């Protein structure tokens, strides 16, 4: 299977190419300018591999949650490329991708708590479990105040990995939860490297037509602000 992946949900802009299991990538950490970076990254990867976009099987993208502009950009770029090359899309959760990265670093842990800074005194968060070599969400991802974040009771005494910018942005509010973790990586951000790997694991059976791809914001009132008279 040959896949392209891209992510712009956070300050880390990234793209990755999966060619029958071999992965190459490009990354750049900036607060802005993702719209200027992502397409050149993709073009560089394709040129380096000698592959045309139309030769791929699908395009994966970080569908959120994350920054509103970044999540919307990733979905829009992925849709544009998919329409141009007549390819399906594989939307991948940014929290799940971050969990895959944290679990790999933690080594031996099967569980991950992800907390990303959602601004407005809230975090995007979710609990994930490694089953075999695949990462699964234990419940629906949520946006909430940091004080609402809890480890599942079944994880008591387990070696749990934590990751995401929320642990740095709300260190005091998350101190009790962080103290229960076996490893903590507040510096980690979602990457196309893990997104393309998860997409390959999910397979083309999870692919959707480009017109059906939607970003996931979780915070509906930001995605759909009230009209002003």
BELBELNOR-V621792 format. One record per residue. N is the residue number from 1. RES is the residue in one small letter. SS is DSSP state (A for helix, B for strand, O for the rest). NEAR is the number of other ideal C-beta (glycine too) atoms within 12 Angstrom. D_FIRST is the distance of its C-alpha to the first C-alpha in Angstrom with 2 decimals. Layout:
n;res;ss;near;d_first
N;RES;SS;NEAR;D_FIRST
N;RES;SS;NEAR;D_FIRST
This chain:
n;res;ss;near;d_first
1;x;O;27;0.00
2;x;B;33;3.81
3;x;B;48;6.55
4;x;B;50;10.30
5;x;B;50;12.80
6;x;B;56;16.58
7;x;B;56;19.65
8;x;O;49;23.35
9;x;O;48;24.96
10;x;O;43;27.26
11;x;O;27;28.92
12;x;B;40;25.76
13;x;B;40;23.64
14;x;B;43;20.15
15;x;B;44;16.82
16;x;B;42;13.71
17;x;B;43;10.67
18;x;B;35;7.61
19;x;B;25;6.41
20;x;O;15;5.10
21;x;O;14;7.67
22;x;B;19;10.14
23;x;B;30;11.59
24;x;B;29;14.32
25;x;B;31;16.46
26;x;B;32;19.74
27;x;B;30;22.35
28;x;B;26;25.90
29;x;B;19;28.40
30;x;O;19;30.80
31;x;O;16;32.60
32;x;O;17;32.18
33;x;O;19;30.73
34;x;A;35;27.12
35;x;A;21;27.30
36;x;A;15;28.20
37;x;A;31;25.61
38;x;A;39;22.25
39;x;A;28;21.77
40;x;A;20;22.95
41;x;A;33;20.57
42;x;A;38;17.58
43;x;A;22;19.14
44;x;A;22;19.80
45;x;A;35;16.29
46;x;A;29;15.00
47;x;A;16;18.12
48;x;A;17;17.86
49;x;A;27;14.45
50;x;O;12;15.66
51;x;O;25;12.95
52;x;O;17;14.10
53;x;A;28;13.22
54;x;A;18;12.98
55;x;A;20;10.21
56;x;O;37;7.76
57;x;O;30;6.42
58;x;B;39;8.67
59;x;B;49;11.15
60;x;B;55;12.39
61;x;B;54;16.04
62;x;B;53;18.82
63;x;O;44;20.81
64;x;O;43;23.84
65;x;O;46;26.41
66;x;O;49;27.76
67;x;O;36;30.00
68;x;A;30;30.63
69;x;A;25;30.15
70;x;A;39;27.03
71;x;A;41;25.25
72;x;A;29;26.34
73;x;A;33;25.16
74;x;A;50;21.58
75;x;A;40;21.44
76;x;A;27;23.19
77;x;A;40;21.12
78;x;A;49;17.82
79;x;A;29;19.53
80;x;A;25;20.94
81;x;A;35;17.76
82;x;A;34;16.09
83;x;A;20;19.25
84;x;A;18;19.43
85;x;A;25;16.03
86;x;O;17;16.08
87;x;O;31;12.97
88;x;B;33;13.04
89;x;B;43;13.57
90;x;B;41;12.96
91;x;B;40;16.37
92;x;B;50;16.71
93;x;O;41;20.22
94;x;A;54;21.56
95;x;A;52;23.77
96;x;A;45;21.03
97;x;A;54;19.19
98;x;A;51;22.60
99;x;A;46;23.18
100;x;A;41;20.09
101;x;A;36;21.48
102;x;A;44;24.98
103;x;A;38;24.19
104;x;A;26;22.56
105;x;A;22;25.69
106;x;A;28;28.09
107;x;O;13;26.97
108;x;O;15;28.14
109;x;O;29;28.49
110;x;O;27;26.82
111;x;B;36;28.06
112;x;B;45;27.86
113;x;B;48;30.08
114;x;B;51;28.83
115;x;B;49;31.47
116;x;B;51;30.80
117;x;B;31;33.81
118;x;O;38;34.11
119;x;O;21;37.40
120;x;O;18;40.45
121;x;O;17;41.12
122;x;O;27;38.06
123;x;B;40;34.74
124;x;B;45;31.36
125;x;B;45;30.77
126;x;B;42;28.92
127;x;B;37;28.72
128;x;B;41;25.56
129;x;B;28;25.06
130;x;B;31;22.71
131;x;B;14;22.13
132;x;O;9;20.53
133;x;O;14;17.71
134;x;B;21;17.26
135;x;B;36;19.51
136;x;B;25;21.42
137;x;B;30;24.19
138;x;O;29;27.53
139;x;O;17;29.06
140;x;O;16;28.72
141;x;O;35;28.51
142;x;B;27;31.88
143;x;B;34;34.01
144;x;B;27;37.39
145;x;O;20;40.15
146;x;A;35;39.42
147;x;A;19;42.20
148;x;A;20;40.35
149;x;O;35;37.49
150;x;O;25;37.87
151;x;O;30;36.14
152;x;O;22;35.79
153;x;A;11;38.80
154;x;A;15;36.61
155;x;A;25;35.48
156;x;O;12;39.06
157;x;O;12;39.27
158;x;O;24;35.52
159;x;O;24;33.82
160;x;B;37;32.09
161;x;B;41;30.26
162;x;B;45;31.07
163;x;B;44;29.48
164;x;O;47;29.85
165;x;O;35;32.42
166;x;A;45;34.56
167;x;A;35;35.91
168;x;A;25;37.37
169;x;A;22;38.53
170;x;O;32;40.27
171;x;O;21;41.11
172;x;O;16;44.45
173;x;O;24;43.28
174;x;O;35;40.39
175;x;A;18;42.46
176;x;A;16;43.10
177;x;A;31;39.46
178;x;A;29;38.41
179;x;O;15;41.09
180;x;O;25;39.37
181;x;O;32;36.10
182;x;O;26;35.35
183;x;B;27;33.39
184;x;B;31;33.31
185;x;B;31;31.17
186;x;O;28;32.61
187;x;O;20;31.20
188;x;O;37;27.51
189;x;O;41;25.66
190;x;O;49;22.24
191;x;O;40;19.60
192;x;A;48;16.29
193;x;A;36;15.23
194;x;A;43;15.57
195;x;A;53;14.43
196;x;A;42;10.89
197;x;A;33;11.00
198;x;A;45;12.56
199;x;A;46;10.21
200;x;A;35;7.29
201;x;A;29;10.22
202;x;A;31;11.48
203;x;O;17;8.60
204;x;A;21;8.91
205;x;A;13;12.32
206;x;A;20;13.63
207;x;O;28;12.82
208;x;B;27;16.09
209;x;O;18;17.59
210;x;A;27;18.47
211;x;A;14;22.13
212;x;A;16;21.86
213;x;O;34;20.52
214;x;O;22;23.44
215;x;O;36;24.22
216;x;O;32;25.78
217;x;O;28;29.12
218;x;O;32;30.85
219;x;O;26;34.13
220;x;A;14;34.84
221;x;A;13;38.16
222;x;A;24;36.54
223;x;A;21;33.88
224;x;O;10;36.68
225;x;O;11;39.87
226;x;O;9;43.16
227;x;O;5;44.75
228;x;O;4;47.79
229;x;O;3;50.98
